[in-house]
Amino acid sequence: MSDADKPSPQQLVDHLFRHEAGKMIAVLTRIFGIHNLELVEDTVQETFLKALQVWKYKALPDNPSAWLMQVARNRTIDLIRRQQKQTNISDELSMRLQSDAELAIEQLFLDTEIADSQLRMIFTCCHPALSPEDQVALTLKTVSGFGVQEIARALVSNEAAIQKRIYRAKEYIREHQIQFEIPSGLALSDRLETVYTVLYLLFNEGYNSMKADELIRHDLCAEAMRLCKLLTEHKVCAQPSCFALLALMCFQASRFDSRLGEDNTIILLQQQDRGKWDRELIALGYQFLSQSSTGSYLSVYHIESAIAAEHCLAPDFESTNWNTLLRLYDLLLIRKPIPIVQLNRAVILAQTAGVATAIDTILDIPGILELLDRHYIYAAVLGELYRRAGNAAESRRLLEKAYTLTPSLAEKRLLQEKLAAIA
């Protein structure tokens, strides 16, 4: 790599903050306790500021990540030495630090301990007593290194609302003395479902981003996959549902390169070049799906990953086994009776039972009129079905409604093309 191609210190620090800050926050939280999360975040921020100051005037270290961890270790030891009483240290560490503080801290910065601390942080952020919105915001902030502005974009919110969510979550954790731990027994099962939901929502937001100029947020998808992979590598957390969720993510991510054209236009499933689908990711998806087959519990992630796998099996759109997909959606609807599943099932019905049946099914969704007024996807799908049924007026009305509802420029372009075709 030439000097011209090397990242600037600012670019490198920004990149490392995304990939290393969550690890550092997790380890330091384990040392200082979750009640000192503000202190931990300040310490990590100071570490990255020091990196920026030093790297501007000196040669970049051979291993910037290791350099950051070393600075964080040293800073931690300094903070502990300044404490005459260990009131700001976590209960877990107070006994260990009495013998040899530096050795205890050094051990916590080993790779295996870092991963364990990250899992603890995930479970803390995903405590079921917190609202799902607060869980996602706190996880993105502390575990994934997202800034408030990024979180607001990812969750289609504003910065003030995100600040309130994060503050509310931190206060609840502090006031109720939520433990920084991976729970066991029934508590683990309850919390795992919450963790899965957060990672599922995180991946979905990346896969169909509401950001106006970016349909696919690769960073969100990659982070969801990284955290899910972390769960599968832990003997307690490696449940069949977790492998199924990771399989689903692999299948969906395999289609990234075929979903958008060079001019950032959307390429629908039937027009996608399946030669661009990532076969390595698909193979990984099948591997994780196979690992999910142990046990007797069938989760929604098993069913959704089976649906995604069925699409990957078909060499082209016409060869898709629509009857198998319909059976899978019937099963999913029993486990997950929500409008978006009913909508997706109707799309499959259009292939098996005809467009008229699909339209009737959508119109029978409870609260469909409100959904059509609030969420573009319902108006877009129903408008397309009316187009295929030959009802140009109703198709135009719904597609225009969908156009006004979506913030995505890529979606708007696709809707414009459909409207132009009708005209």
SELUMLUM-725671 format. One record per residue: residue in three letters; y, x, z of N, C-alpha, C in turn. Coordinates in steps of 0.001 Angstrom, whole numbers, plus 500000, padded with zeros to 6 digits. Layout:
// residues N
ALAYXZYXZYXZ;...
// end
This chain:
// residues 423
MET498807500844500000500000500000500000501244500880500000;SER502152500620499063503382501393498998504325500959500115;ASP505354501815500383506320501485501426507034500173501129;ALA507242499924499814507941498695499428507123497453499768;ASP505779497613499772504911496467500051504653496261501544;LYS504993497246502367504732497129503796505665496104504432;PRO505157495340505386506025494354506042507071495046506904;SER508214494400507049509244494928507933508804494724509383;PRO509407495450510341509056495218511753509191493760512160;GLN510245493077511668510438491672512010509301490814511465;GLN508897491065510213507801490300509612506491490544510362;LEU506268491813510748505035492141511458505005491493512832;VAL506129491527513530506198490897514850505976489389514736;ASP506593488752513740506401487305513540504930486991513286;HIS504291487808512446502876487602512133502011487786513379;LEU502265488851514132501455489139515310501681488115516415;PHE502911487593516493503166486588517525502260485382517318;ARG502098484963516066501229483824515772499779484130516158;HIS499337485364515907497919485673516084497573486257517456;GLU498551486833518152498246487498519408498851486831520636;ALA499951486089520457500650485525521620499735484613522436;GLY498935483770521761498040482864522476497028483609523318;LYS496499484720522780495539485524523546496201486110524792;MET497421486648524616498131487264525723498493486236526790;ILE498955485066526361499304484005527313498062483575528103;ALA496929483471527413495702483048528087495283484054529154;VAL495297485349528827494884486379529791495852486435530966;LEU497148486425530669498140486528531743498136485279532628;THR497829484127532038497726482914532846496549483012533798;ARG495495483638533350494339483838534223494704484760535394;ILE495613485695535156496034486621536203497018485961537167;PHE498032485317536609499105484790537445498908483332537850;GLY497965482648537212497739481246537545498537480329536638;ILE498013479136536415498652478190535514499998477727536065;HIS500188477819537387501459477397537972502593478354537610;ASN502252479536537104503255480511536691503339480631535168;LEU503105479525534462503083479566533002504428480019532422;GLU505533479623533048506846480047532561506989481557532656;LEU506545482133533783506588483589533952505746484279532891;VAL504586483724532628503683484285531618504343484280530243;GLU504918483153529862505554483052528543506730484017528427;ASP507481484186529518508592485148529500508080486571529319;THR506963486883529982506382488231529879505927488515528456;VAL505292487545527825504841487714526437506039487864525510;GLN507067487050525726508279487142524907508912488525525026;GLU508962489059526250509532490388526465508712491461525751;THR507400491280525733506529492242525053506838492311523566;PHE507022491165522958507305491137521521508725491609521219;LEU509664491346522103511022491870521919511020493393521994;LYS510234493931522932510125495391523036509510495981521770;ALA508498495293521237507862495769520000508879495829518874;LEU509694494794518755510702494762517689511714495888517857;GLN512132496133519078513115497195519333512541498577519037;VAL511303498807519469510683500128519295510314500371517840;TRP509735499375517190509231499570515829510348499691514799;LYS511534499253515152512658499405514224513052500868514051;TYR512837501655515101513336503029515094512228504076515119;LYS510993503640515321509869504576515342508810504101514351;ALA507906505000514029506823504630513110505969503528513731;LEU505498502625512897504637501552513387503343502136513924;PRO502821501619515013501548502118515544500399501832514580;ASP499346502626514676498185502419513803497531501066514061;ASN497551500656515335496949499374515706497981498563516493;PRO498844497803515791499911497067516477499397496087517532;SER498251495442517262497710494477518222497343495166519538;ALA496688496333519423496312497080520627497550497555521372;TRP498593497954520617499849498399521225500456497272522065;LEU500456496060521516501004494912522232500219494624523507;MET498900494663523400498077494393524576498302495448525656;GLN498485496708525243498729497776526208500049497555526937;VAL501078497181526186502380496901526803502272495730527768;ALA501529494690527366501347493529528242500599493925529510;ARG499589494788529378498854495266530557499785495996531518;ASN500556496920530954501464497721531789502503496836532479;ARG503022495878531727504021494972532289503422494148533429;THR502178493733533267501492492958534296501314493771535566;ILE500872495012535418500674495883536579501997496106537311;ASP503070496298536554504392496473537179504788495244537990;LEU504569494059537402504941492828538103504156492658539394;ILE502864492992539345502019492836540531502425493833541608;ARG502749495059541225503166496063542198504440495660542917;ARG505306494912542226506569494498542846506356493405543893;GLN505210492731543805504937491650544748504367492231546034;GLN505111492087547126504608492552548415503431491685548871;LYS503536490380548589502454489453548867501999488869547531;GLN500734488625547416500192488182546133500229486658546017;THR501395486083546311501525484628546246501611484128544811;ASN501954485024543877502103484599542486500894484965541637;ILE499800485274542289498582485631541568497601484474541683;SER496766484286540690495794483203540724494775483442541832;ASP494194482359542344493202482473543410492031483342542984;GLU491626483190541726490479483944541230490697485443541364;LEU491929485893541104492192487321541028492648487932542343;SER493108487125543283493689487683544494492702488575545246;MET491430488174545297490425488991545971490114490241545172;ARG489980490096543855489626491243543022490716492301543021;LEU491973491854543121493084492785543048493257493598544324;GLN492647493148545413492786493877546658492141495249546594;SER491105495382545786490407496661545700491036497592544679;ASP491174497120543457491718497989542403492399497102541359;ALA493710496928541488494442496019540615494352496443539163;GLU494539497735538913494561498206537521493207498005536852;LEU492127498274537576490793498095536995490526496620536709;ALA490907495739537643490686494302537451491443493786536235;ILE492699494232536080493503493801534939492933494364533645;GLU492504495626533680491919496250532490490718495459532000;GLN489880495002532938488681494248532560489038492920531898;LEU490145492312532347490530491021531780491074491141530368;PHE491411492355529951491900492557528587490789492994527628;LEU489539492938528083488423493188527173488261491985526251;ASP487689492225525070487589491156524063486872489919524589;THR485761490133525311484991488986525798485786488181526815;GLU486546488885527654487348488196528662488544487489528031;ILE489094488074526986490200487429526268489723486095525691;ALA488554486118525048488009484888524460487749483842525536;ASP487214484283526678486942483355527770488244482754528309;SER489278483583528404490572483095528889491185482098527916;GLN491014482357526613491526481413525621490849480052525741;LEU489533480057525960488819478798526130489318478062527370;ARG489563478807528434490109478187529643491458477537529341;MET492276478239528558493599477705528228493480476433527385;ILE492544476429526436492341475240525606491983474041526480;PHE491040474245527414490612473139528264491717472683529213;THR492546473617529626493675473241530477494671472393529697;CYS494998472824528482495944472074527638495398470713527240;CYS494080470610527152493451469364526700492911468534527863;HIS493578468605528980493142467803530130493272466314529786;PRO492239465516530049492264464102529638493343463270530316;ALA493921463763531404494990463012532055496284463067531256;LEU496416464045530371497601464150529521497432463242528304;SER498535462756527762498461461938526556498022462811525386;PRO497373462223524374496951463026523211498108463777522566;GLU499290463158522498500447463825521896500850465054522700;ASP500833464931524048501195466062524902500149467170524808;GLN498882466792524684497812467789524552498005468636523297;VAL498256467962522179498418468682520912499631469609520978;ALA500750469097521482501966469907521551501767471124522442;LEU501161470930523607500958472043524535499966473057523983;THR498910472577523319497935473494522722498579474351521635;LEU499360473720520773500029474463519705501006475488520280;LYS501677475131521372502673476028521954502035477217522657;THR501070476963523532500551478026524381499350478761523798;VAL498486478046523112497260478675522599497461479228521191;SER498261478530520388498375478889518978499681479593518622;GLY500591479752519570501807480503519314502799479817518391;PHE502755478492518286503701477767517443505027477597518188;GLY506135477705517462507439477424518033507691475933518082;VAL508697475534518857509009474111519006509351473484517662;GLN510118474210516841510495473678515531509261473463514654;GLU508318474419514692507084474286513905506252473096514377;ILE506171472939515701505386471827516248506000470500515836;ALA507336470434515875508013469205515464507701468867514018;ARG507685469872513152507344469639511737505890469207511605;ALA505001469901512333503570469614512210503234468204512677;LEU503927467736513714503620466430514288504587465346513838;VAL505397465678512824506362464731512271507208464127513406;SER507839465002514149508660464583515266509946465388515247;ASN510729465306516315511935466123516414511805467092517573;GLU512647468104517578512510469178518564512716468677519988;ALA513659467758520182513918467240521527512677466530522084;ALA512026465753521235510823465026521677509696465999522019;ILE509552467052521211508508468049521470508794468800522765;GLN510056469159522997510426469829524246510033468962525441;LYS510288467668525337509952466756526431508440466692526641;ARG507699466650525540506234466600525656505703467831526383;ILE506170468996525961505685470241526555506084470329528022;TYR507329469983528321507791470025529709506985469056530570;ARG506768467848530047506016466826530779504593467306531069;ALA503979467931530092502602468416530263502543469546531286;LYS503465470478531207503489471595532161503716471095533584;GLU504632470142533734504929469612535062503705468908535643;TYR503007468154534805501821467448535291500770468454535760;ILE500545469494534965499550470514535312499929471190536628;ARG501222471501536783501672472192538002501583471267539215;GLU502097470045539088502144469136540231500753468709540697;HIS499835468549539744498487468091540104497509469257540253;GLN498040470477540183497231471687540393495958471677539544;ILE496154471394538262495028471424537321494455472838537277;GLN493147472934537377492505474247537418492432474872536029;PHE492628476186536005492533476955534761491078477369534597;GLU490286476479533997488852476712533984488185475942532848;ILE486960476352532564486082475558531709485249474701532649;PRO485426473373532638484720472528533613483222472515533355;SER482489471914534267481032471844534128480576470404534294;GLY479312470155533965478721468834534163479398467759533342;LEU479573466597533949480190465467533257481637465760532888;ALA482328466546533725483721466892533430483823467675532127;LEU482820468523531853482815469285530601482700468342529412;SER481782467372529493481590466433528386482859465643528113;ASP483502465156529169484741464394528994485830465243528356;ARG485950466464528841487023467331528339486725467816526923;LEU485449468050526621485086468516525278485502467514524217;GLU485292466237524494485689465217523522487187465278523258;THR487967465538524305489410465667524147489747466890523317;VAL489068467996523587489292469227522819488970469001521346;TYR487835468366521070487466468081519683488536467246518986;THR489051466239519698490077465374519114491319466165518744;VAL491744467053519645492937467867519383492724468756518156;LEU491568469412518079491300470294516944491162469493515638;TYR490560468320515732490428467436514562491805467012514056;LEU492684466606514974494041466207514594494821467386514020;LEU494631468553514618495326469754514146494912470083512714;PHE493608470036512438493129470320511088493619469262510099;ASN493555468003510495493982466923509595495445467033509229;GLU496274467421510198497698467576509896497909468693508889;GLY497081469739508972497179470814507986496642470395506625;TYR495596469593506629494936469204505377495786468227504577;ASN496438467300505266497355466360504616498679466388505364;SER499423467439505159500639467657505932501718466639505583;MET502465466245506611503616465371506404504884466172506134;LYS504736467487506049505890468318505714506273468043504256;ALA507546467831503995507989467357502686507573468280501549;ASP507714469587501741507515470518500630506198471278500704;GLU505271470843501546504016471578501698502898470605502030;LEU502103470241501027501049469255501240499944469801502128;ILE499583471080501935498527471709502731499147472770503625;ARG498968472632504942499420473646505882498222474529506219;HIS498060475616505468496915476491505683496896477066507098;ASP498083477322507666498134477914508996497551476974510048;LEU497844475677509943497295474716510888495779474607510751;CYS495303474551509526493856474448509292493129475682509802;ALA493693476853509523493064478105509956493010478185511476;GLU494075477743512131494102477785513599493076476820514190;ALA492963475638513626491963474679514104490556475243513932;MET490299475891512797488983476474512546488710477641513483;ARG489724478455513749489546479609514650489181479133516053;LEU489903478127516548489638477635517898488285476939517976;CYS487919476212516924486608475554516899485487476589516867;LYS485679477648516097484681478735516045484532479381517412;LEU485649479516518123485624480078519471484745479234520386;LEU484825477921520232483986477030521038482506477224520727;THR482171477382519453480761477510519075480153478820519555;GLU480992479783519903480488481090520343480323481162521857;HIS480640480072522548480493480021523998479259479188524332;LYS478387479731525188477084479088525418477213477694526026;VAL478255477448526799478428476128527412479072475145526446;CYS479986475641525634480754474750524747480086474524523395;ALA479074475306523081478444475221521756477540473996521659;GLN478158472832521663477428471570521572477230471187520100;PRO476225470335519796476004469916518405477252469322517749;SER478034468533518489479250467941517924480237468995517477;CYS480270470096518205481200471174517877480825471819516541;PHE479531472060516341479072472620515065479333471635513925;ALA479167470341514196479425469336513165480900469321512784;LEU481774469451513779483212469474513510483581470705512690;LEU483013471846513029483304473061512273482760472957510849;ALA481607472324510687481055472095509341482007471248508518;LEU482529470185509124483487469310508436484706470107507972;MET485230470958508846486394471764508490486087472700507326;CYS484910473306507342484527474217506249484435473473504916;PHE483787472314504919483666471534503680485039471143503137;GLN485911470687504020487237470261503581488071471449503095;ALA488012472546503823488802473725503452488325474346502145;SER487064474125501801486516474714500572487225474189499328;ARG487910473040499443488520472410498279490021472709498154;PHE490548473555499020491984473823499019492517474217497642;ASP491845475196497007492364475753495750492341474756494591;SER491571473701494725491466472725493629492335471496493844;ARG492953471382495016493705470154495331495125470155494784;LEU495662471331494513497038471427494036497120472215492740;GLY497966471754491820498205472491490592499214473603490822;GLU499454474407489778500369475535489911501783475079490247;ASP502167473890489816503507473377490101503514472487491350;ASN502499472690492212502394471971493485502174470472493299;THR501578470085492183501219468691491965499821468432492520;ILE499596467211492955498304466841493533497279466631492429;ILE496095467197492628494981466961491714493961466111492466;LEU493751464885491998492842463969492666491392464434492526;LEU490530463918493396489145464370493462488448464304492113;GLN488660463213491373487941463067490105488390464063489037;GLN489610464633489189490100465617488214489959467072488686;GLN489485467265489899489440468629490442488401469488489722;ASP488750470776489546487838471754488980486916472232490097;ARG485693471748490103484779472076491200484321473527491158;GLY484618474183490048484342475615489988485251476404490918;LYS486359475793491316487294476440492242486934476184493703;TRP485974475317493952485576475071495332484939476333495903;ASP485284476674497117484827477914497755483370477757498193;ARG482479478374497421481046478219497691480620478897498991;GLU481309479965499386480977480622500651481289479704501831;LEU482443479023501751482791478090502824481831476901502850;ILE481430476446501667480472475333501609479143475757502233;ALA478695476982501926477452477489502516477569477575504042;LEU478739478015504523478975478050505967478926476641506553;GLY479499475689505806479477474304506256478055473795506421;TYR477196474086505450475795473666505552475101474355506725;GLN475460475620506955474861476359508072475231475711509407;PHE476514475409509567476956474779510820476404473361510939;LEU476297472655509816475739471304509845474286471339510292;SER473554472351509841472174472523510266472096472804511768;GLN473022473640512264473043473955513693473424472746514538;SER474077471773513926474497470575514668473374469556514812;SER472227469812514183471170468797514110470301468736515365;THR470540469628516334469758469589517566470248468439518447;GLY469392467991519336469780466908520239469614465546519591;SER469891464508520373469676463135519898470978462370519669;TYR472126462963520030473400462249519916474007462456518538;LEU474396461355517910475039461404516594476527461104516776;SER477362462124516605478802461959516796479473461558515487;VAL480739461159515585481497460837514376481661462079513505;TYR481655463262514130481804464492513353480553464780512521;HIS479391464393513036478161464499512240478275463644510979;ILE478755462421511158478826461498510024479887461946509028;GLU481060462325509528482129462749508622481770464033507887;SER481086464950508558480676466181507865479595465877506835;ALA478735464894507104477719464484506122478389463868504895;ILE479477463113505108480226462543503987480833463657503132;ALA481454464629503803482060465752503070480997466563502343;ALA479829466736502983478743467486502363478230466780501114;GLU478199465438501148477725464671499995478619464907498782;HIS479926464989499008480838465303497906480563466708497358;CYS480272467651498262480012469026497829478708469147497045;LEU477768468244497304476483468281496604476613467872495138;ALA477567467000494837477695466473493473478328467516492556;PRO477690467827491429478272468815490507479547468324489834;ASP479714467001489737480949466436489178481156465053489793;PHE482321464488489553482697463216490177481716462110489799;GLU481315462064488539480433460988488053479058461041488703;SER478651462227489163477313462375489747477279462056491239;THR478407461696491821478469461413493261477535460262493616;ASN476819460433494709475900459391495177476695458395496029;TRP477280457403495358478169456461496042477421455582497028;ASN476179455262496746475408454410497665475143455128498986;THR474854456430498914474669457212500140475969457276500925;LEU477073457483500206478374457536500877478699456206501550;LEU478365455099500902478639453786501491477832453597502776;ARG476578454027502761475758453916503988476349454766505111;LEU476838455936504758477446456801505769478729456178506323;TYR479524455572505440480755454922505913480438453687506754;ASP479383452972506416478965451840507247478633452319508665;LEU477939453460508725477576454033510021478823454522510761;LEU479735455149510027480962455657510644481817454513511180;LEU481849453415510460482674452277510868482183451684512186;ILE480883451765512422480332451280513698480837452164514842;ARG480836453493514606481252454435515648482766454559515750;LYS483454454314514667484891454560514609485568453407513866;PRO485643452237514498486174451039513819487700451016513782;ILE488274451878512975489730451958512862490132451722511409;PRO491390451332511164491819450955509804491607452030508739;ILE491843453306509071491736454334508034490293454484507561;VAL489326454280508444487914454321508030487608453119507139;GLN488151451951507482487970450768506637488580450981505253;LEU489726451650505218490374451924503935489518452863503089;ASN489038453941503696488214454900502954486901454275502491;ARG486344453397503316485120452706502912485386451812501703;ALA486568451187501657486917450328500526486989451130499232;VAL487452452378499311487507453244498126486096453467497571;ILE485128453634498476483730453788498048483209452463497479;LEU483596451364498105483173450045497613483630449801496177;ALA484782450311495832485288450147494467484317450751493460;GLN483579451789493875482618452437492981481271451719492962;THR480936451041494059479603450427494156479618448914493904;ALA480649448235494406480676446763494329481795446241493449;GLY482661447129492990483731446701492111485088446690492793;VAL486135446746491966487511446847492461487917445584493227;ALA487520444420492767487913443171493427487399443132494866;THR486161443559495068485585443592496416486351444572497296;ALA486711445717496718487467446721497481488822446166497911;ILE489501445467497009490813444880497334490677443852498455;ASP489687442976498350489474441963499390489184442613500739;THR488432443712500713488089444410501961489337444974502632;ILE490235445549501831491480446100502393492355444985502942;LEU492459443885502217493294442766502670492761442133503949;ASP491476442359504248490865441821505464491026442750506668;ILE491588443946506453491789444870507583492779444243508564;PRO492445444163509846493378443580510822494721444317510822;GLY495812443539510757497142444139510779497532444826509487;ILE496911444446508372497144445156507111498597445042506656;LEU499257443914506898500645443768506444501557444779507130;GLU501341444971508417502132445972509141501791447377508668;LEU500515447631508426500089448948507941500706449253506578;LEU500770448255505721501361448444504395502851448764504492;ASP503501448247505525504936448485505694505243449818506373;ARG504232450410507039504514451601507855503854452876507339;HIS502702452767506674501948453957506285501708453955504770;TYR502184454980504125502145455016502660500734454958502103;ILE499750455529502816498416455670502241497796454307501933;TYR498059453292502764497493451951502525498108451331501270;ALA499432451458501145500107450906499956499684451669498707;ALA499517452986498821499151453799497660497749453456497158;VAL496798453341498080495412453036497692495311451620497129;LEU495931450655497800495856449272497322496584449114495988;GLY497697449819495839498419449780494568497591450333493425;GLU496855451405493686495990451988492656494853451028492299;LEU494295450353493295493216449407493018493716448218492199;TYR494919447741492498495490446662491693495746447128490264;ARG496123448379490093496312448921488728494989448870487964;ARG493920449298488656492608449289487998492131447866487731;ALA492591446903488526492209445504488328493058444816487270;GLY494103445514486782494945444950485728496134444154486231;ASN496412444196487540497550443469488109498737444432488197;ALA499470444574487100500531445581487009501668445298487985;ALA502047444041488148503188443701489002502924444069490464;GLU501752443677490964501420443978492360501203445480492551;SER500615446116491552500422447561491616501760448279491714;ARG502706447869490870504031448502490867504727448299492216;ARG504641447100492758505306446801494034504779447701495160;LEU503467447854495204502857448637496278503093450135496097;LEU503017450602494865503243452027494624504695452410494919;GLU505616451513494609507020451773494948507220451790496459;LYS506514450912497158506590450901498619506043452227499175;ALA504905452672498644504308453932499090505266455101498852;TYR505969455048497720506936456112497378508023456223498446;THR508491455100498931509559455130499942509043455582501316;LEU507748455437501550507196455731502874506763457178503053;THR506349457853501988505849459214502154506975460240502109;PRO506948461231503023507935462308502966507517463437502029;SER506250463423501598505708464521500802506212464467499362;LEU506803465555498916507296465617497533506133465579496549;ALA505022466207496893503850466190496010503309464772495864;GLU503264464038496958502810462645496910503769461802496075;LYS505059462029496239506054461270495475505885461502493972;ARG505628462756493594505434463055492163504214462328491617;LEU503142462317492392501926461631491950502190460130491793;LEU502914459551492733503228458120492661504138457821491479;GLN505073458733491191505938458558490019505125458536488737;GLU504136459419488636503285459467487455502527458151487272;LYS502033457599488380501297456337488300502211455193487910;LEU503429455189488457504384454161488103504787454250486628;ALA504954455472486150505306455672484736504192455178483823;ALA502947455390484257501816454942483458501772453416483375;ILE502134452761484464502163451295484460503256450788483532;ALA504432451434483614505563450995482784505251451165481315;
// end
